[in-house]
Amino acid sequence: MSKQVQWRRGTASQNNAFTGANSEITVDTTSRNLRVHDGVKAGGHPTATIDDLSSLATRATIGGGSTASAIKLVTARGGAVPAVGVSLWFIPSAAGVAGATIALDGGSAIACRTVTGVTLPAGYLRSGIPTNAVYDGTNWIVNRQSERGTGWQRSADGTLICDAENNLTPASTSIVQSTWNFPVDFAVGSKPRVAALVDGNSWNGNVVGYPDLSETSGAYIWALSNTQSVLRSKKQSAAPIFEAGFSALVYLSAVGRWY
């Protein structure tokens, strides 16, 4: 005959009022979890059940009829109305369009927001990339992984960072210029903050005529948009001219918003 082991047990209220001995275990018959006691804290330390863990993060799959603008997710738990704080992980099957929504387990479409609280911009959701969404009671707050390419990085909070190496070459005998087309456009209507550093060794390594760096205005932004920056440096009036063939390396960085 098998033996049965029954731990000391009681309702949640009874457990909360009980201070067990160090390492003693009791059973909460309300929540169906265990309480591990330390001899000091009333109620002990409750353990998490599988339902507790499932409510924190759930894997979801793309359901039938899902589109880039109206995403339909299916979970093993079911429940068309998500509880506040429910966290889902899913892999978009297509790049998201602006204003995408998520419908869970056959429920109504719910608007998505970025981690900064604005409507999802086009390209925020990336095809084939694991994505997290948390329901805040009104919207799905979607977090995306940082995305990077050659000379650029985009983050979930909208930050876009670009960097490059370019050359200053003569636009005239008194001006050298560098035109930088950003590898990824910044948000329409915005202008990033651009920084430039001229390589002095490269400047002084020219074999054609040129003014000394101290005889110029230094590098300055001549033109700037969300797609391009134009950097210039102008010689002082009495300084030697920039002769044809002059070239100096310049290091560039730009920081701004992509949405």
C-alpha positions, 0 to 999 in steps of 0.5 A, spaced: 500 500 500 502 506 497 503 512 502 500 519 502 504 525 504 500 531 506 503 538 508 500 542 513 495 547 509 490 552 509 487 558 505 491 564 502 488 568 508 490 562 513 497 562 510 498 569 510 497 569 518 502 563 519 509 564 520 512 557 519 519 554 521 525 555 517 524 551 511 517 549 513 513 548 507 505 549 507 500 549 501 495 554 499 489 551 498 486 558 495 492 559 489 494 551 489 501 554 490 506 552 496 509 557 501 516 556 503 517 559 510 523 562 513 521 563 521 520 570 520 516 572 515 508 571 516 505 568 510 512 565 507 515 566 500 509 563 495 512 559 489 509 560 482 505 556 479 505 554 471 499 559 470 503 564 474 508 563 469 504 563 463 500 569 464 507 573 464 510 570 457 506 566 452 509 564 445 504 566 440 503 564 432 501 567 426 494 565 425 490 564 419 488 571 415 493 575 418 496 581 414 501 586 415 496 591 418 492 586 422 496 581 425 492 575 428 495 571 434 494 564 436 496 561 443 495 555 447 492 558 453 486 561 449 482 567 451 480 573 446 480 578 451 488 579 454 489 580 461 493 586 463 500 585 463 500 579 458 506 578 455 507 575 448 512 573 443 511 572 436 515 572 429 512 576 424 511 573 417 511 580 414 514 587 415 509 591 419 505 597 416 504 603 419 498 603 425 498 595 425 493 592 430 493 585 434 487 580 435 489 575 440 485 568 439 479 570 435 478 577 439 478 584 437 483 588 433 487 592 439 492 598 437 499 597 437 504 602 440 511 603 440 515 603 447 515 610 446 507 610 446 506 612 439 502 608 433 507 603 430 511 606 424 512 602 417 518 597 418 517 597 426 515 590 425 520 586 422 519 579 418 522 573 421 524 577 427 522 575 434 518 580 437 515 582 444 508 585 445 505 587 452 498 589 453 497 595 458 489 594 458 488 599 452 494 597 447 499 592 445 506 595 447 511 592 442 518 592 443 523 590 437 530 588 437 535 593 435 536 593 427 543 595 424 547 595 418 553 598 415 554 604 418 547 605 422 543 602 427 536 603 429 533 602 436 526 601 438 525 608 442 526 611 435 533 613 435 537 612 429 545 613 429 549 613 423 557 613 422 561 614 416 568 616 413 568 621 407 573 625 404 573 633 403 575 635 396 575 642 393 568 645 391 573 651 389 580 654 390 577 656 397 572 651 399 573 644 400 566 640 401 564 633 403 557 630 401 554 625 406 548 621 404 545 617 410 545 610 409 538 610 412 533 616 412 532 620 418 524 621 420 521 626 414 522 633 417 527 632 422 534 634 422 539 629 426 545 632 430 551 631 426 559 631 428 565 631 424 572 630 425 578 632 420 584 627 420 590 631 421 595 626 418 590 626 412 590 633 411 597 634 412 599 628 407 597 632 401 602 633 395 598 638 392 598 646 395 593 647 401 592 651 407 594 649 414 588 647 418 589 653 422 588 657 416 581 655 415 574 656 418 574 649 421 569 644 419 562 646 419 555 644 416 553 647 410 547 644 408 542 638 412 536 634 411 533 628 413 537 624 408 544 628 407 549 633 410 554 637 407 560 639 410 565 645 408 571 648 410 573 655 408 580 658 407 582 664 410 583 670 405 590 670 405 592 663 406 594 658 400 589 655 395 586 648 395 589 645 389 586 640 384 587 633 387 587 635 395 583 630 399 582 630 407 579 624 410 573 626 415 570 622 420 562 623 421 556 621 425 549 623 426 544 622 431 536 623 430 530 619 430 527 614 425 520 615 427 
